[in-house]
């Protein structure tokens, strides 16, 4: 059995850093790099791309609402077609930076509120997939498992991979517990690792107030901005190895 380990990186801008990207890139196999919307700027993108290349980590784009104050975790009212153009602009920006390093962006994963909206709103999901399909490079989509974004990508013939979250609690409908609720973010690395190993063995994810639910996934996300994120990623990778689970990217760099 094998599974990808991804993290949201490059989420600083200017003199402000977010998380320990260099160390996290020693652990993960895919990097979702912010594209200048919720976070990121050309220099941050460039440095994150360079570090990913040095480690053989697959590069993905992580577009989100242009909401740095809210870190892209608030829905900004936009028409689906406007969201599509925003995604195309942000991913295209990262593609340009990657091209200067001789690298390629391989997939797109919507960030924060945009990703959560695309999970349930088919019009938004369709608009994002249209944008991804229009961009050069035959980009794939990395989507929250069991969502409209998955279905939209399959309907449009765009390669799609599904992810689960190491550090987030789940609702019975398969969505993430809102960050405004207590217990939404998991901080115990050992507990998170045990939960993931059990999920990979059974295909069932524990949820709040209900029995475990069936999910499918090719990738596990550890949020790079969460306190203790590096230790959690390191613990998870070690525990996966102990369980004879190979950690490998779902796409080639």
Rosetta silent file (secondary structure, phi, psi, omega in degrees, C-alpha in Angstrom):
SEQUENCE: XXXXXXXXXXXXXXXXXXXXXXXXXXXXXXXXXXXXXXXXXXXXXXXXXXXXXXXXXXXXXXXXXXXXXXXXXXXXXXXXXXXXXXXXXXXXXXXXXXXXXXXXXXXXXXXXXXXXXXXXXXXXXXXXXXXXXXXXXXXXXXXXXXXXXXXXXXXXXXXXXXXXXXXXXXXXXXXXXXXXXXXXXXXXXXXXXXXXXXXXXXXXXXXXXXXXXXXXXXXXXXXXXXXXXXXXXXXXXXXXXXXXXXXXXXXXX
SCORE:     score description
SCORE:     0.000 S_00000001
   1 L     0.000  141.611  175.508    0.000    0.000    0.000 S_00000001
   2 E  -136.633  156.311 -179.048    1.180    3.528   -0.722 S_00000001
   3 E  -149.266  144.964  175.309   -0.113    7.016    0.031 S_00000001
   4 E   -84.059  151.046  174.907    0.971   10.551   -0.807 S_00000001
   5 E  -123.563  117.203 -177.186    1.698   13.081    1.938 S_00000001
   6 E  -119.914  160.991  177.069    1.003   16.709    1.024 S_00000001
   7 E  -147.766  149.865  177.355    1.190   20.052    2.787 S_00000001
   8 E   -84.770  115.969 -172.232    0.079   23.639    2.089 S_00000001
   9 E  -129.867  175.877 -178.289    3.296   25.636    1.755 S_00000001
  10 L    65.079   30.195 -173.088    4.632   28.992    0.579 S_00000001
  11 L   -96.375   20.336  168.582    1.965   30.680    2.679 S_00000001
  12 L   -97.243 -176.577  170.677    4.040   33.643    3.812 S_00000001
  13 E  -164.643  148.550 -176.151    4.600   36.851    1.861 S_00000001
  14 L    56.593 -134.430 -179.558    7.126   39.653    1.986 S_00000001
  15 L   -82.219    0.357 -175.056    9.066   39.441    5.268 S_00000001
  16 E   -96.899  119.705  178.142    6.376   37.285    6.929 S_00000001
  17 L   -97.124  155.558  177.595    7.002   33.549    7.031 S_00000001
  18 L  -134.414  110.488  179.461    4.401   30.878    7.761 S_00000001
  19 L    75.372  178.597 -179.758    5.574   27.513    9.066 S_00000001
  20 L  -107.675   80.802 -174.898    8.877   25.739    8.406 S_00000001
  21 H   -60.758  -43.122 -176.917    8.599   25.021    4.693 S_00000001
  22 H   -59.233  -45.430  179.813   12.182   23.819    4.244 S_00000001
  23 H   -69.989  -39.185  179.539   11.832   21.200    6.965 S_00000001
  24 H   -63.229  -35.077  179.703    8.336   20.183    5.864 S_00000001
  25 L   -68.903  -14.779  173.110    9.612   19.583    2.336 S_00000001
  26 L   -79.025  -11.233 -174.436   11.981   16.966    3.785 S_00000001
  27 L  -110.444  -43.944 -173.490    8.921   14.995    4.931 S_00000001
  28 L   -83.981  168.047  178.908    6.131   15.416    2.363 S_00000001
  29 L  -113.325  -13.817  175.976    5.974   14.163   -1.209 S_00000001
  30 E  -138.041  141.304 -177.537    3.694   16.849   -2.698 S_00000001
  31 E  -121.557  121.351  175.777    3.622   20.597   -2.024 S_00000001
  32 E   -91.295  104.908 -170.557    0.521   22.762   -2.466 S_00000001
  33 E   -98.521  124.868  178.645    2.097   26.173   -3.058 S_00000001
  34 E   -58.338  144.070 -169.534    0.121   29.371   -2.432 S_00000001
  35 L  -113.677   19.245  177.763   -0.288   31.440   -5.594 S_00000001
  36 L    97.691    2.447  177.589   -0.615   35.018   -4.329 S_00000001
  37 L   -89.861  -83.316  178.487   -4.295   34.951   -3.352 S_00000001
  38 L   -72.925  -21.298 -179.448   -4.712   34.034    0.314 S_00000001
  39 L  -168.252  173.673  177.257   -0.913   34.105    0.691 S_00000001
  40 L    91.617  154.339  173.650    2.301   33.990   -1.291 S_00000001
  41 L  -153.051  172.897 -175.159    4.135   36.367   -3.588 S_00000001
  42 H   -54.255  -42.982 -178.049    6.597   35.873   -6.476 S_00000001
  43 H   -70.213  -39.911  177.861    9.684   35.512   -4.265 S_00000001
  44 H   -64.774  -42.481  176.414    7.971   33.191   -1.794 S_00000001
  45 H   -59.613  -46.857 -177.493    6.669   31.093   -4.671 S_00000001
  46 H   -61.232  -46.887 -178.854   10.113   30.958   -6.267 S_00000001
  47 H   -64.582  -39.075 -179.943   11.904   29.918   -3.086 S_00000001
  48 H   -67.959  -41.210  176.069    9.289   27.253   -2.312 S_00000001
  49 H   -60.447  -45.955 -179.841    9.494   25.878   -5.856 S_00000001
  50 H   -58.698  -45.539 -179.507   13.302   25.779   -5.634 S_00000001
  51 H   -65.359  -37.578  177.948   13.217   23.887   -2.352 S_00000001
  52 H   -64.846  -43.325  179.247   10.674   21.432   -3.727 S_00000001
  53 H   -60.047  -45.449 -178.499   12.826   20.761   -6.793 S_00000001
  54 H   -58.270  -28.827 -175.723   15.897   20.134   -4.645 S_00000001
  55 H  -103.978    1.254 -178.948   14.001   17.446   -2.723 S_00000001
  56 L    70.360   26.288 -179.327   12.122   15.892   -5.639 S_00000001
  57 L   -87.596  135.601 -179.645    8.771   16.987   -4.212 S_00000001
  58 E   -69.379  138.986 -176.138    5.867   17.290   -6.664 S_00000001
  59 E  -100.290  126.701  174.437    4.632   20.865   -7.155 S_00000001
  60 E  -124.961  156.826  178.021    0.941   21.740   -6.967 S_00000001
  61 E   -95.776  142.105 -176.209   -0.882   25.071   -7.062 S_00000001
  62 E  -125.758   72.664 -178.560   -2.952   26.184   -4.075 S_00000001
  63 L   -75.844  150.531  178.529   -5.250   29.010   -5.243 S_00000001
  64 L  -154.607  175.959  176.864   -7.644   30.688   -2.848 S_00000001
  65 L   -57.944  143.548  177.639   -9.713   33.775   -2.300 S_00000001
  66 L   -75.636   77.549 -171.467   -7.726   37.017   -2.423 S_00000001
  67 L  -144.539   71.652 -176.909   -8.230   37.478    1.305 S_00000001
  68 L   -66.338  -33.956 -179.602   -4.908   37.738    3.107 S_00000001
  69 L   -62.216  -36.745 -179.991   -6.513   39.244    6.190 S_00000001
  70 L  -101.155    8.323  179.638   -8.696   36.166    6.575 S_00000001
  71 L    54.240   32.626  176.973   -6.080   33.758    5.186 S_00000001
  72 L    69.460   16.503 -177.281   -8.561   32.685    2.522 S_00000001
  73 L  -104.569   16.739  173.398  -10.861   31.128    5.095 S_00000001
  74 L  -121.983  140.001  177.136  -13.798   33.447    4.413 S_00000001
  75 L   -74.746  125.650  175.505  -16.089   33.132    1.404 S_00000001
  76 L   -99.605  120.726 -177.143  -15.817   36.198   -0.828 S_00000001
  77 L   -57.803  118.566  178.653  -19.019   36.630   -2.893 S_00000001
  78 L  -148.869  149.916  172.831  -18.117   35.878   -6.517 S_00000001
  79 L   -73.240  151.408  178.653  -19.851   34.381   -9.532 S_00000001
  80 H   -52.839  -41.384 -179.712  -18.586   30.932  -10.540 S_00000001
  81 H   -64.565  -33.671  176.828  -17.105   32.294  -13.768 S_00000001
  82 H   -68.239  -38.209  176.472  -15.208   34.912  -11.755 S_00000001
  83 H   -63.041  -40.912  178.273  -13.866   32.178   -9.493 S_00000001
  84 H   -60.091  -44.241  179.595  -12.698   30.286  -12.562 S_00000001
  85 H   -67.550  -36.938  177.172  -10.779   33.296  -13.863 S_00000001
  86 H   -62.584  -44.590  178.851   -9.273   33.917  -10.418 S_00000001
  87 H   -62.764  -45.459  179.636   -8.072   30.317  -10.243 S_00000001
  88 H   -59.359  -41.994 -179.236   -6.625   30.489  -13.759 S_00000001
  89 H   -65.053  -43.302 -178.318   -4.757   33.696  -12.929 S_00000001
  90 H   -70.354  -45.358  179.434   -3.269   32.353   -9.714 S_00000001
  91 H   -64.459  -40.532  177.952   -2.275   28.955  -11.095 S_00000001
  92 H   -60.631  -35.165  177.156   -0.839   30.623  -14.192 S_00000001
  93 H   -62.484  -46.566  178.586    1.294   32.817  -11.953 S_00000001
  94 H   -66.715  -36.600  177.507    2.805   29.796  -10.226 S_00000001
  95 H   -60.550  -39.193  177.736    3.296   28.075  -13.569 S_00000001
  96 H   -64.684  -43.445  177.656    5.352   31.056  -14.729 S_00000001
  97 H   -63.236  -43.923  179.817    7.507   30.980  -11.600 S_00000001
  98 H   -63.266  -39.082 -179.737    7.984   27.217  -11.906 S_00000001
  99 H   -61.597  -34.294  178.124    8.957   27.547  -15.565 S_00000001
 100 H   -66.247  -19.169  178.413   11.780   29.918  -14.581 S_00000001
 101 L  -101.504    3.706 -178.787   13.147   27.071  -12.456 S_00000001
 102 L    74.489   21.203 -178.376   12.740   24.455  -15.170 S_00000001
 103 L  -115.335  174.695 -179.678    9.941   22.774  -13.224 S_00000001
 104 L  -133.330  142.503  170.590    6.257   22.153  -13.842 S_00000001
 105 L   -79.278  132.106 -173.340    3.110   22.537  -11.777 S_00000001
 106 L  -107.125  -22.356 -176.011    1.358   19.148  -11.822 S_00000001
 107 E  -155.608  170.051 -179.890   -1.948   19.664  -10.015 S_00000001
 108 E  -129.024  131.087  175.324   -4.335   22.180   -8.433 S_00000001
 109 L  -128.530  111.772  178.032   -5.807   22.057   -4.929 S_00000001
 110 L   -62.109  144.678 -176.315   -8.219   24.867   -3.934 S_00000001
 111 L   -96.322  148.144  163.431   -7.468   26.434   -0.563 S_00000001
 112 H    49.177 -126.346 -176.379   -9.603   27.031    2.510 S_00000001
 113 H   -61.856  -32.816  178.557  -13.041   28.505    1.986 S_00000001
 114 H   -66.686  -44.309  178.055  -12.772   28.054   -1.772 S_00000001
 115 H   -63.757  -40.677  179.253  -12.033   24.353   -1.406 S_00000001
 116 H   -67.319  -37.234  177.993  -14.876   23.892    1.067 S_00000001
 117 H   -67.197  -42.912  179.811  -17.306   25.727   -1.216 S_00000001
 118 H   -65.722  -20.099  178.560  -16.240   23.647   -4.231 S_00000001
 119 H   -67.609  -29.746 -173.639  -16.889   20.535   -2.159 S_00000001
 120 H  -118.289  -22.368 -175.987  -20.639   21.256   -2.102 S_00000001
 121 L  -101.547  105.758 -175.058  -21.388   23.789   -4.872 S_00000001
 122 H   -64.006  -34.010  179.228  -21.308   22.050   -8.245 S_00000001
 123 H   -63.592  -41.658  177.479  -21.309   25.319  -10.206 S_00000001
 124 H   -67.520  -43.160  178.160  -18.182   26.473   -8.381 S_00000001
 125 H   -59.710  -44.300  179.104  -16.588   23.051   -8.771 S_00000001
 126 H   -61.609  -41.311 -179.015  -17.316   23.069  -12.502 S_00000001
 127 H   -64.251  -39.460  178.510  -15.828   26.561  -12.885 S_00000001
 128 H   -65.684  -43.840 -178.893  -12.620   25.518  -11.143 S_00000001
 129 H   -67.215  -37.370  175.794  -12.269   22.407  -13.298 S_00000001
 130 H   -58.356  -44.319  178.994  -12.906   24.414  -16.478 S_00000001
 131 H   -63.267  -45.265 -179.908  -10.051   26.722  -15.474 S_00000001
 132 H   -61.139  -43.065 -178.389   -7.739   23.795  -14.669 S_00000001
 133 H   -67.142  -29.367 -178.126   -8.536   22.112  -17.987 S_00000001
 134 H   -77.220  -22.510 -177.424   -7.861   25.314  -19.934 S_00000001
 135 L   -77.124  152.795  179.507   -4.364   25.785  -18.514 S_00000001
 136 L   -70.091  156.455  171.938   -1.324   24.195  -20.190 S_00000001
 137 L   101.508    3.047 -179.641    0.308   21.075  -18.805 S_00000001
 138 L    48.923   59.739 -178.639   -2.658   18.708  -18.329 S_00000001
 139 L   -69.557  145.976  173.393   -3.008   19.589  -14.669 S_00000001
 140 E   -95.248  170.932  175.707   -4.734   17.233  -12.257 S_00000001
 141 E  -115.588  135.434  170.679   -7.066   18.204   -9.410 S_00000001
 142 E  -107.553  116.343 -171.487   -6.504   17.300   -5.764 S_00000001
 143 E  -123.802  151.885  171.889   -9.919   17.328   -4.090 S_00000001
 144 E   -59.781  134.316 -175.446  -11.371   16.631   -0.677 S_00000001
 145 L   -59.878  134.906  173.974  -12.571   13.043   -0.751 S_00000001
 146 L    77.233   36.059 -172.864  -16.237   12.490   -1.585 S_00000001
 147 L  -124.833  169.793  176.667  -17.050   15.957   -2.948 S_00000001
 148 H   -62.040  -30.599  179.637  -18.584   17.769   -5.923 S_00000001
 149 H   -64.336  -39.003  174.148  -15.110   18.816   -7.028 S_00000001
 150 H   -59.083  -49.927 -177.156  -14.214   15.155   -7.533 S_00000001
 151 H   -63.493  -40.107  179.919  -17.361   14.566   -9.554 S_00000001
 152 H   -63.243  -42.340  179.412  -16.860   17.706  -11.652 S_00000001
 153 H   -64.026  -44.483  179.822  -13.314   16.698  -12.564 S_00000001
 154 H   -63.529  -40.196 -178.617  -14.375   13.190  -13.573 S_00000001
 155 H   -64.098  -31.187 -178.234  -17.274   14.571  -15.636 S_00000001
 156 L   -97.558    6.675  176.590  -14.899   16.852  -17.556 S_00000001
 157 L    73.186   23.871  177.498  -12.223   14.206  -18.055 S_00000001
 158 L   -97.153  132.316 -179.659   -9.680   15.882  -15.765 S_00000001
 159 L   -60.748  134.178 -176.819   -7.479   13.571  -13.715 S_00000001
 160 E  -135.153  141.529  175.792   -8.460   13.802  -10.058 S_00000001
 161 E  -124.183  149.393 -175.482   -6.980   12.524   -6.814 S_00000001
 162 E  -108.789  148.035 -179.868   -8.695   12.507   -3.432 S_00000001
 163 E  -130.246  154.572  169.160   -7.314   13.574   -0.080 S_00000001
 164 E  -119.820  167.594 -174.979   -8.049   13.207    3.588 S_00000001
 165 E  -114.795  128.999 -179.565   -6.764   15.433    6.381 S_00000001
 166 L   -71.637  -33.784 -168.139   -4.441   14.304    9.129 S_00000001
 167 L  -113.074   19.794  179.698   -5.117   17.245   11.407 S_00000001
 168 E  -128.794  144.712  175.419   -8.838   17.893   10.957 S_00000001
 169 L   -85.017  155.337 -175.337  -11.955   16.332   12.449 S_00000001
 170 E  -114.794  149.460  171.889  -14.781   15.143   10.190 S_00000001
 171 L   -89.834  162.043  179.506  -18.546   15.545   10.134 S_00000001
 172 L   -59.381  -22.486  179.404  -20.851   12.580    9.401 S_00000001
 173 L   -87.904    5.957  178.282  -21.391   13.909    5.841 S_00000001
 174 L    89.643   -2.275  178.273  -17.663   13.692    5.091 S_00000001
 175 L   -89.030  164.524  179.876  -17.005   17.409    5.344 S_00000001
 176 E   -77.870  144.142  174.425  -14.506   18.976    7.721 S_00000001
 177 L   -64.349  128.275 -179.776  -15.645   20.270   11.083 S_00000001
 178 L   -55.121  141.786 -178.118  -15.645   24.101   10.797 S_00000001
 179 L   -61.771  -19.819  178.995  -12.639   25.711   12.429 S_00000001
 180 L   -72.632  -13.693 -178.504  -14.990   27.793   14.564 S_00000001
 181 L   -96.130  144.928  177.570  -16.017   24.643   16.450 S_00000001
 182 L   -61.681  138.819  177.921  -14.052   23.112   19.314 S_00000001
 183 L    84.190    4.571 -178.143  -12.091   20.038   18.292 S_00000001
 184 L   -67.279  -34.719 -178.593  -11.978   20.940   14.599 S_00000001
 185 E  -109.197  129.482  178.910   -8.172   20.841   14.505 S_00000001
 186 L   -91.093  134.303 -178.077   -6.249   17.839   15.844 S_00000001
 187 L  -116.442  -14.890 -178.953   -2.984   18.590   17.641 S_00000001
 188 L   -84.529  108.658 -174.633   -1.941   15.210   19.032 S_00000001
 189 H   -63.486  -41.112 -179.982    0.459   13.750   16.456 S_00000001
 190 H   -63.464  -45.055  179.506    0.307   10.202   17.837 S_00000001
 191 H   -62.077  -42.818  179.477   -3.486   10.216   17.848 S_00000001
 192 H   -63.888  -40.845 -179.562   -3.592   11.576   14.296 S_00000001
 193 H   -65.623  -42.886  178.795   -1.120    8.953   13.085 S_00000001
 194 H   -62.680  -41.357  178.945   -3.050    6.085   14.673 S_00000001
 195 H   -60.901  -41.370 -178.662   -6.276    7.382   13.101 S_00000001
 196 H   -67.950  -43.565  179.355   -4.649    7.461    9.653 S_00000001
 197 H   -60.983  -43.173  178.958   -3.199    3.968    9.893 S_00000001
 198 H   -64.495  -39.458  177.223   -6.591    2.634   10.953 S_00000001
 199 H   -61.159  -45.309 -178.845   -8.242    4.492    8.080 S_00000001
 200 H   -65.186  -27.496  178.089   -5.828    2.985    5.560 S_00000001
 201 H   -77.660  -33.234 -172.062   -6.566   -0.465    6.961 S_00000001
 202 H  -113.974  -22.208 -174.149  -10.351   -0.091    6.926 S_00000001
 203 L    76.145   11.124 -176.951  -11.232    2.767    4.540 S_00000001
 204 E  -119.645  132.494 -175.991  -13.389    4.247    7.281 S_00000001
 205 E  -105.632  127.529  174.773  -12.857    7.663    8.883 S_00000001
 206 E   -61.934  145.157  178.456  -13.983    8.466   12.452 S_00000001
 207 E  -131.958  166.410  174.787  -16.413   11.393   12.686 S_00000001
 208 L   -79.242  138.661  173.765  -17.944   13.434   15.465 S_00000001
 209 L    55.584   51.280  176.238  -21.331   12.202   16.713 S_00000001
 210 E   171.621  171.525  178.020  -21.661    9.167   14.502 S_00000001
 211 E   -74.967  160.346  177.801  -20.124    5.938   13.226 S_00000001
 212 E   -57.063  150.246 -178.776  -17.068    6.015   10.928 S_00000001
 213 E  -114.860  155.628  179.994  -17.759    6.805    7.276 S_00000001
 214 E   -81.652  127.985  174.579  -16.338    5.334    4.073 S_00000001
 215 L  -137.674  156.483  174.451  -13.852    7.549    2.224 S_00000001
 216 L  -120.418  144.249 -178.126  -11.283    6.945   -0.503 S_00000001
 217 L  -155.473  144.487  172.561   -7.970    8.777   -0.692 S_00000001
 218 L  -110.837   -4.069 -176.639   -4.670    8.834   -2.527 S_00000001
 219 E  -148.634  150.673  176.478   -3.175   11.614   -0.405 S_00000001
 220 E  -118.327  131.608  178.530   -2.994   12.823    3.207 S_00000001
 221 E  -103.743  134.482  167.255   -2.751   16.537    4.015 S_00000001
 222 E  -117.734  117.247 -178.217   -0.930   18.061    6.972 S_00000001
 223 L   -65.759  125.796 -177.358   -1.568   21.812    7.133 S_00000001
 224 L   -70.319  -19.386 -176.813    1.763   23.647    7.167 S_00000001
 225 L   -92.939   -5.813 -178.934    0.414   26.589    9.199 S_00000001
 226 L   -74.557  135.452  175.707   -0.897   24.515   12.125 S_00000001
 227 L   -55.071  132.692 -178.580    1.194   24.735   15.327 S_00000001
 228 L    78.839   14.592 -175.875    3.272   21.567   15.597 S_00000001
 229 H   -60.732  -42.286 -177.918    2.733   20.759   11.902 S_00000001
 230 H   -63.763  -46.954  179.607    6.295   19.573   11.310 S_00000001
 231 H   -61.833  -38.038  178.639    6.294   17.208   14.287 S_00000001
 232 H   -65.038  -45.188  179.890    2.922   15.860   13.199 S_00000001
 233 H   -61.925  -41.940  179.349    4.127   15.239    9.629 S_00000001
 234 H   -64.232  -42.816  179.118    7.276   13.526   10.894 S_00000001
 235 H   -64.126  -44.374 -179.527    5.294   11.325   13.294 S_00000001
 236 H   -62.115  -45.161 -179.747    2.774   10.397   10.632 S_00000001
 237 H   -62.378  -41.146  179.525    5.468    9.466    8.121 S_00000001
 238 H   -65.130  -43.528 -178.608    7.251    7.323   10.702 S_00000001
 239 H   -67.824  -35.490  176.169    4.036    5.567   11.787 S_00000001
 240 H   -63.265  -42.133  177.119    3.054    4.902    8.186 S_00000001
 241 H   -61.680  -41.718  178.298    6.433    3.292    7.641 S_00000001
 242 H   -60.899  -29.569 -179.007    5.973    1.159   10.753 S_00000001
 243 L   -91.850   12.394 -179.606    2.661   -0.024    9.270 S_00000001
 244 L    61.969   32.779  174.116    4.366   -0.962    5.968 S_00000001
 245 L  -101.014  122.572 -179.800    2.673    1.901    4.141 S_00000001
 246 E   -81.617  132.915  176.469    4.901    3.438    1.459 S_00000001
 247 E   -97.325  114.387 -176.410    4.831    7.244    1.234 S_00000001
 248 L  -149.886  146.757 -178.498    5.042    8.269   -2.419 S_00000001
 249 L   -64.840  148.426  178.475    3.674   11.087   -4.566 S_00000001
 250 L   -79.945  -13.525  174.389    0.537   10.408   -6.596 S_00000001
 251 L  -131.637  158.466  176.840    2.185   12.134   -9.586 S_00000001
 252 L   -83.216  143.488  179.495    5.775   12.249  -10.798 S_00000001
 253 L   -67.316    0.000    0.000    7.760   15.456  -10.234 S_00000001
